[in-house]
Amino acid sequence: MTALLEVSGLSVAYGAIEAVRNVSFVVEEGQIVCLIGANGAGKSTTLRTISGLLRPRSGDITFQGRSIVKEPAHVILNRGVAHSPEGRRVFARMTVEENLLLGAYSRKDESGIQSDMKRVYELFPVLGQRRTQKAGLFSGGEQQMLAIGRAMMSKPKLLMLDEPSMGLSPIMTQLIFDTIKELQGQGTTILLVEQNALAALALSDRGYVVDLGQTTLEGPGPELLADERVREAYLGT
């Protein structure tokens, strides 16, 4: 059975600096898969390359059995890969509703767009309550909800989330992780980059450790959570 996403021997460089070296992993349909590792390990670069914002030096990325390494970002998005980037990057001067509609800019099915917007408001009630307010007035956690909702508006087969808990309170972090699990239950496949390794591995079906641009360990999330090497390096135990 063909994996939904397969990254094979991926290497990416910024000029002479190689940020990703020989990264490989697989995401099966319906799974939550996480990439964990220290700052600068190459996790965000990997997501940016999958979404077409960067071009790899070598290696391959296949989505639904077809290589996407040479396709532009808008084509990859239209094929069903959505990316919620690190730092949220909502449009601060636009309303909640305008931000969400931008997430659906490539779609033509008006009734489907309205249905998916209703779904976002059900996932994040505060967005529905404040749909006419400017996104710049929101807290970090509320902006993260909006960033995830905006990505969901493209109706993705694969949702990539980059550091969704960054800068959030423990309560808001738990809410975001509960929502990720709920999205999986609704049929969304998720690729998660997260520095909160404990929460990410507890949530994930499978995890990969990225160290100095390479995948060094892999396995089911609960197994990696119990691995002494992972616990010592990333969990502080």
NULO-997458 format. One record per residue (C-alpha): residue number from 1; residue in one letter; chain; x, y, z. Coordinates in steps of 0.001 Angstrom, whole numbers. Example, Ala and Ser with C-alpha at 12.3 -4.5 7.8 and 13.67 -1.06 7.14 Angstrom:
<recs>
REC    k  r  c       px       py       pz
REC    1  a  A    12300    -4500     7800
REC    2  s  A    13670    -1060     7140
</recs>
This chain:
<recs>
REC    k  r  c       px       py       pz
REC    1  m  A        0        0        0
REC    2  t  A     1399     3410    -1027
REC    3  a  A     2120     5832     1824
REC    4  l  A      370     9193     1718
REC    5  l  A     3737    10982     2026
REC    6  e  A     7223     9558     1669
REC    7  v  A    10403    11595     2109
REC    8  s  A    13519     9782      875
REC    9  g  A    17137    10894     1335
REC   10  l  A    16180    14580     1447
REC   11  s  A    19015    17121     1527
REC   12  v  A    18427    20888     1540
REC   13  a  A    20961    23715     1654
REC   14  y  A    20916    27461     2218
REC   15  g  A    23810    28450       -3
REC   16  a  A    26835    26513     1243
REC   17  i  A    25154    25531     4521
REC   18  e  A    23441    22162     4458
REC   19  a  A    20413    22356     6772
REC   20  v  A    18966    18917     6004
REC   21  r  A    21078    15855     5220
REC   22  n  A    19568    12573     4126
REC   23  v  A    16246    12863     5985
REC   24  s  A    13797    10017     5351
REC   25  f  A    10381     9255     6834
REC   26  v  A     6923     7998     5926
REC   27  v  A     3433     9266     6770
REC   28  e  A      592     6808     6343
REC   29  e  A    -2947     8008     5738
REC   30  g  A    -4823     8745     8967
REC   31  q  A    -1718     8967    11142
REC   32  i  A     -235    11690    13301
REC   33  v  A     3528    11634    12669
REC   34  c  A     5885    13929    14565
REC   35  l  A     9401    15170    13924
REC   36  i  A    11261    16103    17105
REC   37  g  A    14729    17495    17640
REC   38  a  A    16701    20475    18891
REC   39  n  A    16549    23969    17424
REC   40  g  A    18350    24075    14085
REC   41  a  A    17947    20344    13478
REC   42  g  A    16271    20922    10101
REC   43  k  A    12656    20171    11004
REC   44  s  A    11090    23406     9740
REC   45  t  A    13277    23327     6633
REC   46  t  A    11917    19858     5891
REC   47  l  A     8316    21110     6071
REC   48  r  A     9096    24137     3897
REC   49  t  A    10615    21826     1304
REC   50  i  A     7611    19492     1317
REC   51  s  A     5289    22449      763
REC   52  g  A     7367    23695    -2194
REC   53  l  A     8790    26827     -589
REC   54  l  A    12319    25405     -868
REC   55  r  A    13952    23108    -3419
REC   56  p  A    16016    20143    -2253
REC   57  r  A    19618    19591    -3271
REC   58  s  A    18891    15866    -3539
REC   59  g  A    16357    13243    -2539
REC   60  d  A    12688    12808    -3326
REC   61  i  A     9272    13625    -1865
REC   62  t  A     6281    11623    -3044
REC   63  f  A     2679    12436    -2191
REC   64  q  A       56     9814    -3023
REC   65  g  A     2733     7954    -4981
REC   66  r  A     3795    10901    -7153
REC   67  s  A     6941    13016    -6835
REC   68  i  A     6285    16656    -5923
REC   69  v  A     9855    17965    -5579
REC   70  k  A     9655    19982    -8811
REC   71  e  A     6110    21257    -8360
REC   72  p  A     5419    24863    -7248
REC   73  a  A     3881    25555    -3863
REC   74  h  A      400    26396    -5162
REC   75  v  A      210    23091    -7054
REC   76  i  A     1271    21153    -3952
REC   77  l  A    -1390    22986    -1950
REC   78  n  A    -4035    22164    -4537
REC   79  r  A    -3015    18505    -4398
REC   80  g  A    -3891    18461     -714
REC   81  v  A     -822    19469     1348
REC   82  a  A    -1464    22393     3729
REC   83  h  A     1217    24031     5869
REC   84  s  A      596    26008     9054
REC   85  p  A     3987    27674     9560
REC   86  e  A     6009    28381    12663
REC   87  g  A     5052    31705    14224
REC   88  r  A     1413    31538    13045
REC   89  r  A     1768    34411    10506
REC   90  v  A    -1868    35404    10410
REC   91  f  A    -2814    38615     8587
REC   92  a  A    -3110    40951    11563
REC   93  r  A    -5140    43704     9841
REC   94  m  A    -7678    41283     8404
REC   95  t  A   -10629    39774    10240
REC   96  v  A   -10922    36145    11289
REC   97  e  A   -13297    35463     8422
REC   98  e  A   -11020    37152     5875
REC   99  n  A    -8058    35079     7082
REC  100  l  A   -10079    31884     6742
REC  101  l  A   -11304    32797     3262
REC  102  l  A    -7697    33348     2189
REC  103  g  A    -7027    29747     3188
REC  104  a  A    -9666    28712      658
REC  105  y  A    -8538    31050    -2129
REC  106  s  A    -7916    28228    -4625
REC  107  r  A   -11337    26635    -4112
REC  108  k  A   -14440    27316    -6208
REC  109  d  A   -17048    25334    -4249
REC  110  e  A   -18811    28128    -2348
REC  111  s  A   -21106    25818     -395
REC  112  g  A   -18140    23639      599
REC  113  i  A   -16179    26691     1735
REC  114  q  A   -19033    27836     3962
REC  115  s  A   -19415    24309     5356
REC  116  d  A   -15699    24104     6182
REC  117  m  A   -15764    27567     7777
REC  118  k  A   -18594    26356    10003
REC  119  r  A   -16444    23343    10896
REC  120  v  A   -13556    25642    11922
REC  121  y  A   -15915    27638    14138
REC  122  e  A   -17117    24407    15744
REC  123  l  A   -13506    23358    16432
REC  124  f  A   -12592    26814    17757
REC  125  p  A   -15736    28557    19079
REC  126  v  A   -13826    31728    19987
REC  127  l  A   -13114    32293    16273
REC  128  g  A   -16821    32130    15483
REC  129  q  A   -17636    34516    18308
REC  130  r  A   -15048    37023    17069
REC  131  r  A   -15232    36412    13312
REC  132  t  A   -15472    40120    12443
REC  133  q  A   -12538    41191    14635
REC  134  k  A    -9019    41856    13393
REC  135  a  A    -6615    38940    13929
REC  136  g  A    -3966    41280    15365
REC  137  l  A    -6146    41785    18458
REC  138  f  A    -6000    38075    19346
REC  139  s  A    -3763    36322    21863
REC  140  g  A    -1008    33969    20677
REC  141  g  A    -3198    30943    21346
REC  142  e  A    -6140    32411    19465
REC  143  q  A    -3885    33276    16543
REC  144  q  A    -2634    29676    16533
REC  145  m  A    -6232    28474    16312
REC  146  l  A    -6742    30822    13385
REC  147  a  A    -3569    29615    11644
REC  148  i  A    -4702    25993    11942
REC  149  g  A    -8201    26913    10804
REC  150  r  A    -6835    28800     7807
REC  151  a  A    -4795    25751     6773
REC  152  m  A    -7862    23544     7178
REC  153  m  A    -9822    25773     4780
REC  154  s  A    -7841    24384     1835
REC  155  k  A    -9414    20994     2650
REC  156  p  A    -6062    19195     2992
REC  157  k  A    -5364    15503     2811
REC  158  l  A    -2177    16222     4814
REC  159  l  A    -1966    19010     7389
REC  160  m  A     1563    20061     8389
REC  161  l  A     1831    21942    11685
REC  162  d  A     5099    23671    12588
REC  163  e  A     5554    24315    16334
REC  164  p  A     1841    24832    17134
REC  165  s  A     2500    25132    20894
REC  166  m  A     5292    27710    20652
REC  167  g  A     4817    30532    23160
REC  168  l  A     1497    29230    24472
REC  169  s  A      364    28680    28047
REC  170  p  A       39    25082    29278
REC  171  i  A    -3770    25315    29140
REC  172  m  A    -3753    26646    25572
REC  173  t  A    -1135    24073    24560
REC  174  q  A    -3372    21278    25819
REC  175  l  A    -6312    22731    23896
REC  176  i  A    -4278    22815    20674
REC  177  f  A    -3105    19215    21128
REC  178  d  A    -6649    18066    21918
REC  179  t  A    -7769    19714    18682
REC  180  i  A    -5021    17974    16697
REC  181  k  A    -6261    14647    18026
REC  182  e  A    -9825    15620    17130
REC  183  l  A    -8762    16495    13586
REC  184  q  A    -7200    13066    13245
REC  185  g  A   -10460    11532    14436
REC  186  q  A   -12246    13430    11674
REC  187  g  A    -9947    11886     9063
REC  188  t  A    -7113    14407     8678
REC  189  t  A    -3547    13080     8404
REC  190  i  A    -1096    15263    10329
REC  191  l  A     2658    15841    10149
REC  192  l  A     3733    17649    13302
REC  193  v  A     6976    19479    14077
REC  194  e  A     7115    20202    17774
REC  195  q  A     9703    21038    20426
REC  196  n  A     7403    19795    23184
REC  197  a  A     8647    16267    22601
REC  198  l  A     6728    14771    25516
REC  199  a  A     3342    15965    24253
REC  200  a  A     4157    15286    20600
REC  201  l  A     5274    11684    21115
REC  202  a  A     2344    10943    23431
REC  203  l  A        4    12165    20694
REC  204  s  A     1664    10561    17671
REC  205  d  A     1292     7203    15981
REC  206  r  A     4897     7436    14842
REC  207  g  A     7822     9678    15589
REC  208  y  A    11181    10530    14040
REC  209  v  A    14124    12181    15774
REC  210  v  A    15963    14702    13587
REC  211  d  A    19480    15575    14718
REC  212  l  A    21877    17820    12789
REC  213  g  A    19756    17491     9660
REC  214  q  A    19423    13711     9751
REC  215  t  A    16813    11248    10978
REC  216  t  A    18584     9277    13714
REC  217  l  A    15766     7384    15456
REC  218  e  A    12256     6328    14547
REC  219  g  A     9429     4271    15947
REC  220  p  A     5911     4353    17383
REC  221  g  A     5384     7456    19513
REC  222  p  A     4982     5580    22833
REC  223  e  A     8144     3539    22160
REC  224  l  A    10238     6638    21479
REC  225  l  A     8746     8216    24574
REC  226  a  A    10160     5315    26608
REC  227  d  A    13541     5244    24808
REC  228  e  A    16317     6266    27202
REC  229  r  A    18238     8079    24465
REC  230  v  A    15224    10227    23623
REC  231  r  A    14376    10835    27267
REC  232  e  A    17905    11985    28055
REC  233  a  A    18310    14205    24995
REC  234  y  A    14844    15761    24662
REC  235  l  A    12798    15112    27790
REC  236  g  A    15383    16035    30414
REC  237  t  A    15176    12703    32244
</recs>
